């Protein structure tokens, strides 16, 4: 007596799981990393494939590379941060024996650290400002539902909305630069 179609599918799935476990063990041995694996057994709308998802756990890929975003140039406080980072005196003390290139490299590294610290503070201030603006706008919206807003309140809401759009515009500009949309849309200049 032959098994039903469901039993055959279950046997196939068990075979796939065993094969997947074997592959994961081989990978763990080869790369010496703890791996997690999973078989996606969800609905397959457009395909009959069942992908094997493998992810590394606890892998340190090193520090994130430093990226400078063009939107930062619009910030007035950046000039002060760069001047403070660059103005460190590397010509005295035990640094006096360094070559001019080593001094420039040290100043660049110090400036980068200052910019990173500045960005952390600016991000926190931006998040707080966004929350404050949305809270005030929500207050005015609730008040508008109950009664008519005064002309001052309407102007205040418009100004808040404009400030929120400016904050979002900078964030979107950074996301665009991260994604290199300009390059994707306009193409490589060398081709």
Secondary structure as the mmCIF struct_conf table of DSSP 4:
data_model
#
loop_
_struct_conf.conf_type_id
_struct_conf.id
_struct_conf.beg_label_comp_id
_struct_conf.beg_label_asym_id
_struct_conf.beg_label_seq_id
_struct_conf.end_label_comp_id
_struct_conf.end_label_asym_id
_struct_conf.end_label_seq_id
HELX_LH_PP_P HELX_LH_PP_P1 UNK A 2 UNK A 4
HELX_RH_AL_P HELX_RH_AL_P1 UNK A 5 UNK A 31
STRN STRN1 UNK A 35 UNK A 39
BEND BEND1 UNK A 42 UNK A 42
BEND BEND2 UNK A 45 UNK A 46
BEND BEND3 UNK A 48 UNK A 48
HELX_LH_PP_P HELX_LH_PP_P2 UNK A 51 UNK A 51
STRN STRN2 UNK A 52 UNK A 56
BEND BEND4 UNK A 57 UNK A 58
BEND BEND5 UNK A 63 UNK A 63
HELX_LH_PP_P HELX_LH_PP_P3 UNK A 64 UNK A 66
HELX_RH_3T_P HELX_RH_3T_P1 UNK A 70 UNK A 74
TURN_TY1_P TURN_TY1_P1 UNK A 76 UNK A 76
HELX_RH_AL_P HELX_RH_AL_P2 UNK A 77 UNK A 86
TURN_TY1_P TURN_TY1_P2 UNK A 87 UNK A 87
BEND BEND6 UNK A 91 UNK A 92
HELX_RH_3T_P HELX_RH_3T_P2 UNK A 93 UNK A 97
BEND BEND7 UNK A 98 UNK A 98
HELX_RH_AL_P HELX_RH_AL_P3 UNK A 100 UNK A 146
BEND BEND8 UNK A 147 UNK A 147
HELX_LH_PP_P HELX_LH_PP_P4 UNK A 148 UNK A 150
HELX_RH_AL_P HELX_RH_AL_P4 UNK A 151 UNK A 179
TURN_TY1_P TURN_TY1_P3 UNK A 180 UNK A 180
HELX_RH_AL_P HELX_RH_AL_P5 UNK A 181 UNK A 186
TURN_TY1_P TURN_TY1_P4 UNK A 189 UNK A 190
#
